[in-house]
């Protein structure tokens, strides 16, 4: 799979505890395999804790190993504070938003994601 532009993904819901741990299972792996850049929108995240941050660190590390860049957009202030504590604040792009182009994938997290 060859990616022309960045792969755009938005997270929607509660990104904490057990809900955060489901992120890896919900990622579009086929598209990620060919991506050189991933833009992840956190605009619809209602709550994020250390488990959510840990999953972002894991995603960042896995993408970086493959030479893929991760950018975080539409980051709520409370989430930005958590990202600063672990050194991921440089990944946050304040001027860029998914509003210009729709997300390729929306990953529902939290209660609404449970079946």
VMD Tcl script that draws the C-alpha trace (Angstrom):
set ca {
  {0.00 0.00 0.00}
  {1.47 3.33 -1.06}
  {0.35 6.51 0.64}
  {0.26 9.80 -1.31}
  {-0.35 12.17 1.63}
  {-0.56 11.73 5.36}
  {-2.89 9.09 6.72}
  {-5.50 11.01 8.73}
  {-7.04 9.32 11.77}
  {-9.31 10.80 14.42}
  {-9.98 9.35 17.84}
  {-13.46 9.71 19.26}
  {-14.48 9.03 22.86}
  {-12.76 8.21 26.13}
  {-9.03 7.53 25.78}
  {-8.22 6.15 29.22}
  {-7.63 2.85 31.03}
  {-9.04 -0.18 29.23}
  {-10.50 1.97 26.44}
  {-7.03 3.29 25.57}
  {-5.64 -0.24 25.37}
  {-7.99 -1.05 22.48}
  {-6.28 1.50 20.20}
  {-3.73 -0.97 18.84}
  {-6.52 -3.38 17.82}
  {-8.48 -0.65 16.04}
  {-5.73 0.95 13.97}
  {-5.98 0.55 10.17}
  {-2.86 -1.64 9.92}
  {-2.92 -2.03 6.15}
  {-2.89 1.72 5.59}
  {-0.34 2.29 8.36}
  {2.05 -0.14 6.66}
  {2.38 2.17 3.65}
  {2.15 5.51 5.43}
  {5.10 7.87 5.65}
  {3.15 10.31 7.80}
  {0.19 9.94 10.18}
  {-1.94 12.85 11.39}
  {-3.90 11.92 14.50}
  {-6.73 14.22 15.63}
  {-7.62 14.23 19.32}
  {-10.40 16.81 18.97}
  {-13.18 14.36 19.90}
  {-11.37 12.86 22.89}
  {-13.47 13.55 25.97}
  {-10.95 12.30 28.53}
  {-7.39 10.99 28.39}
  {-5.23 9.60 31.17}
  {-1.75 8.06 31.46}
  {-2.90 4.88 29.68}
  {-3.93 6.98 26.68}
  {-0.59 8.77 26.72}
  {1.20 5.41 26.97}
  {-0.62 4.19 23.86}
  {0.41 7.36 21.98}
  {4.02 6.80 23.07}
  {3.79 3.22 21.83}
  {2.28 4.30 18.50}
  {4.93 7.01 18.09}
  {7.73 4.51 18.78}
  {6.35 1.90 16.38}
  {5.90 4.44 13.59}
  {9.30 6.02 14.17}
  {11.05 2.65 13.84}
  {9.49 2.34 10.35}
  {10.49 5.88 9.37}
  {6.94 7.19 9.64}
  {6.20 10.58 11.21}
  {3.36 11.14 13.69}
  {1.67 14.52 14.16}
  {-1.03 15.23 16.71}
  {-3.65 17.86 15.87}
  {-6.71 19.34 17.56}
  {-5.27 18.46 20.96}
  {-7.34 19.59 23.98}
  {-5.46 21.64 26.59}
  {-5.69 18.92 29.26}
  {-4.27 16.31 26.87}
  {-1.52 18.72 25.82}
  {-0.40 19.01 29.45}
  {-0.11 15.22 29.71}
  {1.87 15.08 26.46}
  {4.25 17.77 27.71}
  {5.01 15.68 30.82}
  {6.23 12.73 28.71}
  {8.04 14.78 26.08}
  {5.54 14.36 23.23}
  {4.53 18.02 23.04}
  {6.77 18.56 19.96}
  {4.45 16.23 18.02}
  {1.52 18.61 18.55}
  {0.81 20.80 15.52}
  {-1.19 23.81 16.59}
  {-1.69 25.27 13.11}
  {-2.83 22.08 11.40}
  {-6.28 20.56 11.67}
  {-8.24 17.73 10.11}
  {-10.92 20.27 9.25}
  {-9.18 20.95 5.95}
  {-9.43 17.34 4.89}
  {-11.65 14.61 6.35}
  {-10.15 11.78 8.34}
  {-9.52 8.55 6.50}
  {-10.52 6.64 9.65}
  {-12.41 7.42 12.85}
  {-11.65 5.14 15.78}
  {-14.43 5.06 18.37}
  {-13.17 4.51 21.90}
  {-14.97 4.13 25.21}
  {-18.48 3.01 25.99}
  {-19.85 3.59 22.51}
  {-17.18 1.27 21.07}
  {-18.25 -1.72 23.17}
  {-20.50 -4.30 21.55}
}
mol new
graphics top color blue
foreach p $ca { graphics top sphere $p radius 0.5 }
foreach p [lrange $ca 0 end-1] q [lrange $ca 1 end] { graphics top cylinder $p $q radius 0.2 }
display resetview
